[in-house]
Amino acid sequence: MSFYKKTGVRKPSLRPRNLTEVLLNTGHLEFFKEFLKERKADSPLKFLMAIHKISIETNEKMYKFLFENIIKTFFHGKVPAEEMLQCDAPIIQEISHMGHISTATLLMIQSYVMKSLEEKWFKDYQELFPPYPQEGHIEVQTSKKPSKTTTFLQESQKKGWLKMISFIKSFCKYRRFMSNPTNRQAFEEYLHLEVQSSKENLSTSPNVSGRPTTNATNVRSTDLENGDISLVKRRIFGHRIIIVNFAINDLYFFSEMEKFNDLVSSAHMLQVNRAYNENDVILMRSKINIILKLYLNSEIPPRLRVNISESQKDAILAAISEGHLDRNIFHGTIMSLFPVIMYFWKRYCSWKAARSYFQYRGKIFKDKKPSPKSIHKYPLLNGDKTYPATKGGKSSQVSLSKEAHHLSEAS
């Protein structure tokens, strides 16, 4: 230690854990340099420092000068390179006889020299410092009662993760449930029952078309071409107002968007394998035209028959008119409809559990019975199940909606 006092180098207080920690700490680096210099073994460290210096050099002339200086000092000097670098790696002997040495080769040698330096000298250097106290002593000394803020943050984080896990499980359960046609039909029937829920639904006047927006201010009276339509509204989470009548359309529309995205993925794979042709483009365009005809630009008023805003509809139409055929077309719509579907799915699970409980207890569970006639003047586009139109609604419109949906499912 008297040697270090003479040189004026101050000994660091903390014990290094590895050689990288020594090289990155200025105090340790200077002390380690004097440690090796006393033992006449500082050449490998000088080599590592020189390699680091040229790696951060931006001046080209200076870079060349430093590079040539490294080659001349460590590889073409009087002392052999393996003795100078204290490393027995075979590549060092080969480089000494090379005429041209690249930077990549020097970086490769750097890793060998660093490993050799750590094996030979780091343990001896590490013993100059007192060892860290055992973990048991640290726990005894630092075991303090956490603050209220820390406890609150930990509990909030735990609750957030539990909610996230619960949400993922619920969505996976929904996907499995909807893959079964019988279960899907039961969910659709429940969505019809939701229209008659007088407790949850908002009171509506018969002359409002009720296109849903974030603040529920967009009213399109021009869609009422053939008379009055009774649309039932409801406020869900986020103060968003939706039309309950269109919940089934949302379900089918979401499914059609997923099918279109599957077509896009298939077309991409065909394109990668060079098997893509015009028929794939025609298939995707026909799928989009069916979606537009059924849900976004319907012949039956109102034209927009799903719970999205007019701006989202215009964005979809603009993307299609520009010729885009990718997954980004319906991305915003999927993100908008997903919470609506999950809202009804959660209500359906609670309703189903309550009904099963009362049936198990032997009590009569009172279902909300749908009225014999639909409150719509025109039928919803809900697949195979159709409801009779009132006030002289034409049966041709019902058959048209059925044919359109069958065509959608076939595609």
LINMOQUI-V104072 format. One line per field, one symbol per residue. ss: DSSP state (h for helix, s for strand, l for the rest). burial: # if it has 16 or more other C-alpha atoms within 10 Angstrom, else .. A space follows every 10 residues. Layout:
ss: ???
burial: ???
This chain:
ss: lhhhhhhlll llllllllhh hhhhlhhhhh hhhhhhhhll llhhhhhhhh hhhhhllllh hhhhhhhhhh hhhhllllll hhhhhllllh hhhhhhllll llhhhhhhhh hhhhhhhhhh hhhhhhllll llllhhhhhh hhlllllhhh hhhhhhhhhh hhhhhhhhhh hhhhhhhhll hhhhhhhhhh hhhhllllll ssllllllll llllllllll hhhlllllll llsssshhhs ssshhhhhhh hhhhhhhhhh hhhhhhhhhh hhlllllhhh hhhhhhhhhh hhhhhhllll lllllllllh hhhhhhhhhh hlllllhhhl hhhhhhhhhh hhhhhhhhhh hhhhhhhhhh llllllllll llllllllll llllllllll llllhhhhhh hhhhhhhhhh l
burial: ........#. #...##..#. .##....### ######.... #####.##.. #..#...... ..#..##..# #..###.... ##.####... .#..##.... .....#..## .###.##... ##..##.... .......... .......... .......... .......... ...#...... ......##.# #######... #......### ###....... ..##....## ####...... ########## ####.##..# #.##..#... .........# ...##.##.# ##.#####.# ########## ..#..#...# ....##..## ..##..#..# #..##..#.. ....#..... .......... ...####### ###...###. .......#.. ##.##..#.. .
